[in-house]
Structure formats: C-alpha cells, structure tokens
Amino acid sequence: MKFNTKTIHGGQKHDPAYGAVMPPIYQTSTYAQTTPGGHKGFEYSRTHNPTRKALEDSFASIENGKFGLAFGSGLAAIDAVIKLLKPGDEVVSTNDLYGGTYRLFTKIFEDFGIKFHFIGMENADKVEDYVNENTKLIWVETPTNPMMNIIDIKAIAAISKKHNILLAVDNTFATPYLQRPLDLGADIVMHSATKYLGGHSDVVMGALIVKDSTLAERLYFIQNASGAVCGPQDSFLVLRGIKTLHIRMQRHCENGEAIAKYLKNHPKIEKVYWPGFEDHPNHEIAKAQMDGFGGMISFVTKGSDYDSAIKIVENLKFFTLAESLGGVESLAGHPASMTHASIPKEEREKTGVVDSLIRLSVGIEDINDLIADLEQAIG
Ligand SMILES: Cc1ncc(COP(=O)(O)O)c(C=O)c1O
C-alpha cells in the first residue's frame, strides 16, 4: 500500500457492529464480561479502547512500523520512552530540541538518576564520543525545533546498532509524509500528534511507533502501568486528521518553500533557517532522508532584538501568535519567550535560539495572503 492510501486505509477495518466506515467513538471506560476474563479483547479503557486501537494501527501503518501507541500528549509519549531506562543509564540527546523535552529530561528524569548529554548532532560522528557502557538511548529530533538543523538518522542508527543502544527519533516536524525513521534504522518513532498528525489544532496527543515486538511489549506495559493515555474522542479526531495528512503536507511544503524564498530575498531579513536551501549546512542529508522540506521556518531580521521580534509577531494577522505548530492555520511564535523559555538563556543561545528569532508554522491558506501578511508585519 502506498503512503497516500495508508493515511486513509492503513490498519483500518470497518466497524464489525454496523459496518461504520469510521470507527465509532467508544466512549466507555469498561466492557461487559460473561465470566471473569471472558471479554472480546477489551476489558478497561486505560489498557485498550477500540477507537484508540484503530488510531494506533493507523500510526503503525503510516510510519512503516508494526506497533503504535497513543498517549495523552507528546510529552507523555517521551516520558514512556525514558521509563524504559534505569538510574545510572545515560542518554545522548540533540541539544537543539523542543523546550518541553529538555525540561522533562533535566527537571524530572535527572532527579531519577538518568544522565543526559546534550550535543550538536549535525556531525553524526560526534555522537560516538559521548557513548559509554551506560548509554542506553540516543534521542534525535530532526528537523530540530526551532533551528531546523538536520541530523543524519542513518548515520546515527549505525552508531546505535554498533553499541546496542536504542535510537528514538522525534518525527513531529517532518511527519511520515516526509521522513520515515524506522526505515532509516531507528527503533522508536515519537510524535507530538498534537501537530501535523492531528493537523487542526484541536487535540493534544502523543504517539510512539516501533517494529520490535519485545520493545512494543515493554512500551505497552508502561502505557498501561503509568496510564498517560488519550481518550476515544481525541483518538477519533486524530484518526480523521491523518486521513488528509498527505494533501495537507503537500500544501504545507509548497507554502513553506514560497515563504522561505520570500524571506531569504527580503532586504530586512538577516537569516532564514529552512533545510530546503542549498546553503543549509545539512541540505544534502535533508535531500537524502526527506521527501520534501516542510512548512517550518525560523528567521531573524537585521539588527533586531527582543522588542522588535515581538513587534513583528504581534503585527501579524493571518499568522496567529500562538504556541504549537502543524495545524491548517499559520502560526507564529517567539521561541525565546514561548516554546523554549524553559531552556536557560545561555544554553538556548548556544544553539542559536536568540531573542530576535521568530518561528513560523506555515499553514495551508492562500500563499498570497500569507506573504502579504509578512510584508505588512516586517515593514
Ligand atoms: C518537536 C516536538 N516534540 C514534542 C513536543 C511535545 O508535544 P505535546 O505538546 O503534544 O506534549 C512538541 C510540542 O510542541 C514538539 O514541538
């Protein structure tokens, strides 16, 4: 089955009760049993729910995995991955990553005795310098949020295989429409399904997808034992979102390219971060591992500071000033004070997240309206 068919049919069956084409929202916490243990595969909705199961099967299908797991948020999904580890274990993580992931690692899991090494992974060889006998996980986000760095998944997978370490990839920015990390050697794919998979800014949800059945068992155990699951209504919404992922992503990519090029040629713009540019440091890797460059763009204007960046994002009309990304509507954000405020200033500035940086999630509106909006806001 090709990707554009998988988004609609992958892992899906018509509902056995009445043939409903979309899975009903099974708004139930529990299931009748004829005798203790005598049930139809579902006994309690923290453990399993038919609507969530349909979504989890869709996750597995679109990422070319075998097992999908849905969580109450992207961070709940990351939390489940780190719970595979024990005190004394070490993680090598990219240093340019979503601020909430950094906060979870440093403010929660470091207190449980897990050590994190945050490093730039643009040069994959550097990763091996941080691997020792305690290293159990490599955490990769690519493209990175918000600097749009590209990390070579295949090269990092070779290191993880050599040392028998798990490799997890946060595929939120690219989505499986553009990049399929399991095919490139990753063990775990993670999503903030809140973003492109849901696609309509109406749900908070997380996803994990794996191929290996032993790893899946461990993660299903954590999902049930820790209980950070999503409800059936949200499962239905994300499943509906996935059905248009391919056509939304096509337009996100087209609009993203047009805006990246517009900004690059703008006399008031200092720098545009977008992996589709030939002069992007890892453009060749992006070309090899992605099927397009997406709709996420960061930029700084010439001579700008905190206040002038804030003024631009406040002046935008079609780009709503808001946290999050990946919905049909365009959003603008100021990472230093919003998504990445939880990273100390000196740490975030090392990776380029300066006070003047603006991040755009380019939506699927008419491109002329979006460019006109940027024009009036930048001046
Ligand atoms: C790349 C990335 N990973 C993870 C998350 C966390 O996901 P959630 O907000 O669904 O918990 C986000 C949220 O912005 C994100 O952008």
The ligand as an SDF file (V2000), in Angstrom:
LIG
                    3D

 16 16  0  0  0  0  0  0  0  0999 V2000
    9.1300   18.5910   18.3250 C   0  0  0  0  0  0  0  0  0  0  0  0
    8.1960   18.4450   19.4890 C   0  0  0  0  0  0  0  0  0  0  0  0
    8.2670   17.3360   20.2390 N   0  0  0  0  0  0  0  0  0  0  0  0
    7.4440   17.1500   21.3010 C   0  0  0  0  0  0  0  0  0  0  0  0
    6.5150   18.1220   21.6610 C   0  0  0  0  0  0  0  0  0  0  0  0
    5.6260   17.8870   22.8620 C   0  0  0  0  0  0  0  0  0  0  0  0
    4.3590   17.5070   22.4440 O   0  0  0  0  0  0  0  0  0  0  0  0
    2.9890   17.8640   23.2460 P   0  0  0  0  0  0  0  0  0  0  0  0
    2.8810   19.3560   23.2910 O   0  0  0  0  0  0  0  0  0  0  0  0
    1.9450   17.1860   22.4240 O   0  0  0  0  0  0  0  0  0  0  0  0
    3.1440   17.2770   24.6080 O   0  0  0  0  0  0  0  0  0  0  0  0
    6.4210   19.2860   20.9070 C   0  0  0  0  0  0  0  0  0  0  0  0
    5.4320   20.3200   21.2740 C   0  0  0  0  0  0  0  0  0  0  0  0
    5.4930   21.4330   20.7940 O   0  0  0  0  0  0  0  0  0  0  0  0
    7.2810   19.4500   19.7900 C   0  0  0  0  0  0  0  0  0  0  0  0
    7.2440   20.5610   19.0200 O   0  0  0  0  0  0  0  0  0  0  0  0
  1  2  1  0
  2  3  1  0
  2 15  2  0
  3  4  2  0
  4  5  1  0
  5  6  1  0
  5 12  2  0
  6  7  1  0
  7  8  1  0
  8  9  2  0
  8 10  1  0
  8 11  1  0
 12 13  1  0
 12 15  1  0
 13 14  2  0
 15 16  1  0
M  END
$$$$
